[in-house]
Amino acid sequence: MPAGKRVTSNDGIWKNKLSSLNGERSLRDFPYKSRKAPGLNRPINTHSGVQSGYFRTKLEKSATNTIGVVVHTLQSDFIKSALIGIQQVVFGAGYEMMIMHSQENMEKEVANVQLLFNHQVDGLLASLSFGTTNLEHFKVFSNEGRPVVFFDRVDTGSNNHNVVIDNIGTGYAATQHLIQQGCKRIAIITSCLERNVYRDRYTGFRNALTDHTIPFADDLLIVKDITEQAGMDAATQIIAMQEKPDGLFVTNDLVAAACMRTLMEHGFQVPDDIAIVGFNNDPICRLTVPAITTINYSGMEMGRMAARQLIDTIAKGGETSLLTETTVMAADLIVRGSSLKTPSFK
């Protein structure tokens, strides 16, 4: 696979999609309403599954042509890209959209879902927070036949409509690439193993090690959040290891970039001393030196696909909203300089 392979994206579009006012409101957990919709500023009852008399009489059996979206953050390049894809499909189908974010907190996610339910959105798109332990708060939608489609961060143990990538397969591919580069002691930096994306990437990592008879020690699993500071802290942990890894799989690109920079500041040569593979193909991967090998999957396309499936279900009258289906999108490894130890890959 050639170094420097790129997938085109519209990295700059996001900044034009939210006004500063709406961006500020979103960060305070208020809904971002993509267009003004009349009649939605009345008082609402916040008790679960109960709407005010206004909504019961005005909107109970009529569509509002509004889609609700709940995401775990607005600070992620992937989520920003997914929201652009959602917006393209939603607007193209004649709908408006309301965006909420949970700040990785289940309590806020529950409140967000209830608010969107009270606003009588016709359907819901959701990507779960780190703290989400069950999906009870989404049942108010299914109980009324209003469809919900989960994307990226989902609950694979429940019967839901999900749009994901093969996180086990891509975790395997990233680790196998490091093994092919000659790495014998490979560490992984990942995040909350309760969430499907990180749990499955770790599973793929371990499967690849097992299949290639590469030993694994407990100190090679580093679980952090997905911030720049987390990458720096993980690097400090690696530096302190008596037997240091020669390969590193990081399940988030920002963490990978911060970790790589910190290691290099302490004298590590990348990839000669330690080969690094990230995940997401965020813009930062192309800005580091060396550029970071990563798993590419399109947030914009995932957003489009999830939105299309939701709107198709709404168009069918919601009768398929309780059916279960998981759509698995394509993803691939992009090889760059951070991992290239073997000349045949150059």
N, C-alpha and C positions, 0 to 999 in steps of 0.2 A: 504494500500500500504506500503510495508516495507521501513524503512529508509535505505539510502545508496544504493538504486538501481542504477546501473551504465549501461551506454551504451558505448561499446568499441569504441575507435576512434584512429586515427593515429596522435596524437597531435604533434609528433616530426618530421613528414615528411617534413613540410613546409620549415624548415631551410635548407634542402638539395636541394630545388628546384630552388632557385635563387642564382646566384653567387653574391659576394659583389658588383661587377661592375654593373650588371644588376639591383640589388636592389637599388643602388645609383641612377642609371639613372631613375628608376621608380619614386623615390621620387622627382625627378626634373621634373616630368610630361613628360618624354620621354617614348616612347613605349618600353616595354620589349618584345623582339622578342625571342621566346623560342628556335628557331633554326635560323641559318643564312639563309636568302632567297636572292638569287641573284637578282640584278636589281631593288631593292627598295630604292636605295640611290640617285635617280635622283631628280631634283627639281620638286615640285608639286605646282599646283595652289590652293590657300587656299580659293578661293571664293566658297560659298555654292553651291554644286551640280555640280561643274565644275572640270574636270580633265585636267592635262597637255596633250599635244599632244602625249607624250611618252606613257602615260597610255591608252589614247584612241586607239592608233594604236596597242599597244602590248597586252593589257589585256582586252579590252572592252568586248569581247565575250568569253573569256577563263577563266577557274577557276584558282585561285592562290593557292588553297589548304591551305588557311589561314583563321583562325577564329579570329575576333576581340572581345576583352572583355573590357568593361568599368565598373569600380566599383567606389564607393564613397570614399574608403580609402583602404590603405594597412596595417593599424594598428589594424584591427579587427580580433580576433580569428575566428569568423564566416566566414569572407571574405577569410582569408587564407585557411581555410578548404574547402570552396567552390571552390577556384581556384585549389586546388589539385584535387578535383573531376572532374572539367572541363578538366584539363590537362590529366587525365587518359583516358577520353573518346575521347578527341580530338586527342591525340597521337595515341591511339588505332585504330582510323579510318583513320590514315595516314595524318592528318592535322598538320599544325603548328599553333601557336597562338601568338597574340600581345596583351599585357595587358596595359591599361591606367587607371589612377585614377584621380578623379576630385577634391579631397580634399574638398568635400561637397560644391562645388561651381558650379553653373549652367554654368557660362561663360566658365570655364575650361572643363566642360562636353561637351558643344557645340563644343569646339575646338578639344577635343579628338575624338568625333564622326566624325567630318569632316576629321580629319587626317586619321582615319581608312577607311573612305569612299574613300579618295584619293589613299590609298594604295590598293584599290580594294579587300578588304577582302570579302570572299564569304558569310559571315553572321556575325551577331553581337549578343553578349550576354551583357546585361546591368542591373545594379542595381543602382537606381537613387540617386542623391545627395539630401541633405536637401533643397538646394536652387532651385531645378528644379520645375518650375511652369507650363511647357507645354512640349509637345513632338515634336514640329515642327522640331527640328534639326534631328530627326530620320527619317523624311519623305524621305530624299534623298535615303535611303535604300529601303523603300517600293516602291518608284517611279520606281526603277530599278528592282523590283522583288527579291531583296536580303533580306532574312528573318531576323527578329529581335526577340529575345526571352528575355523578362524581367524576372528577378528573385528577390525574397524577397521584395525589395523596388520597387514597381510598381505603375502605374497610373491605379487604378481600374475603373476610370470613362471613360477610352478610350477603343477602340476596339483593343486589342493587345493580343499577346500570352504571358501569365504570368505563372510563377511557384512560388507558395506561400505556406504558411501554413494557417490554420484557426486561425488568430490572434484574432478574436472576441471570438471564442470558448476557446482558451487557456487563454486569459485574464479573461474570466469567471471562468475557472477551478482554476486558481491561487487565485482569490478572494474568490471563494466558499470554498477553502481549509482553508483560514484564518478565514472565518466565522465559519467553522466547528471546528476550534480551540478555539472558544469562543470570537473572536475579535468583538468589537462593534463600534469602531471608527477607520476606515481604511483609510490610506492615500495612494496616488499613486505618485511615481516619474517617470515621463516619459519624452519624448523629443518631437521634432517638430511634432505638431498635424496635420500639412499639409501632412506628409508622411503616407502612408497607414498603415505601421506596428505599429506606435505609436498611430495613430488615432483609429485603430481597437482594439488594446489592451485596450485602455481607454474605448471604447464602451463596450467591454466585462466586464470590471471592473464595470462600472455603471449599466449594466444590472444585474449583480449578486447582487449588493447592493439593487436594486429595487425589485428583486424577493424574497429577504430575508428580506425586510422591514428594511434595515439598513440605517440610515440617512447619508447624505453627505453634507459637508460644503465646500464652495469655497476654504478655506485655506488648504484643504486636497489635492488639485491638485497642484503639484510642477512640473513645466516644466523646464528642464535643457538640456544641451548638454549631450554627452555620454563619459565624461572624468572622471578621478579620482577626479579632483578638483570639478566637478559638484556634485559628491557624498558627498564630504566633506561639500560643501555649502548647500546642501539639508539637511544634518544632523543638521547643525547650525540653519537652518530655523525651523526644527522640535523641537529642544531644546528650541527655543524661544517661541513656542506655549504655550498659557495659558492652554489649554486643549490638552494634548498630545495624539497622536494616540497609540492604542495598537496593531495595525497591519499595515504592510507596503508592498505594491506591487511595485516592482521596475522593469521597463521594459528593463533593461540592467544589466548584471551581474557585470561588473566592477564598475558601479555606486553603485550597491547594496553592494558590498564588501567594498568600500570606505566609504559609509554611515554607514554601520554596525560598522566598526572599529571606526569611529569618535564618534558614539553614545556610544559605550562601553567605550571609553576613558573618556566620561563624565558621567559615572556611570550607564548607562542603562544595564540591564540584558536581553540578547537575548537567548531564546524567551520569558522569563517570563514577562518582561516589554513591549516588543514589538516583535511580530513575523514577520519574514521577508521572502518574496518570491521574487526571481529574475527571469531572463529570458535569455535563450540561452544555458545554461549548458556549459559555458566556463570553462577551467581548473581551474581558480581561485576559483570556487565554492567549489572544493574539498580540497583546501589548507587553507581555513579560519577555525577559531574555534569560534563558531560551523560552520560546513559545511552548505552551503546555499541551501535551497530548491529552485528548479528552473524548468522552462519549458525547456524540451530537444527537440531540432530539429537539424537534421544533416546538417550542411553546405556542407559537402562533398557529401552527397546524393542529396541535392538540386542542387549542381553544376553538378553532373553527369546527373541528369534528364533534366536540362535545356540544357546541351550540346547535349544529345541524341536527344532531340526534334529538336534542330536547325539543326543538321547534317542529321536527317531523312528528314527534309523539303528540305534541299539542295539536297539530293540524289534524291528527286522527281522532281527536276528541278525548285524548287521554286514556283510551281504553287499553293501551299497551303499557301504561306507566308502571304497572306492577310487575311486568315481565323482567327477568334478569338477563343481562347480557354484558360481557366484557369485551371491549374492542382493544386490541393490542396494536399499537403503532410501531412503525419501523424506527430503529435507531442504529447508529454505526460508530465505529472507532475512527477518530481522526488522529493520525500520527504526526507529531511535531517533535521539536528538538529536545524536550524535557525527558524523553524516554529512550532516545535512540543510542543504544550502546553497540548494536550489531550493524556492521556496514551494509548488509543485504537489505536493510529497511531504509537506507538513505537514498 
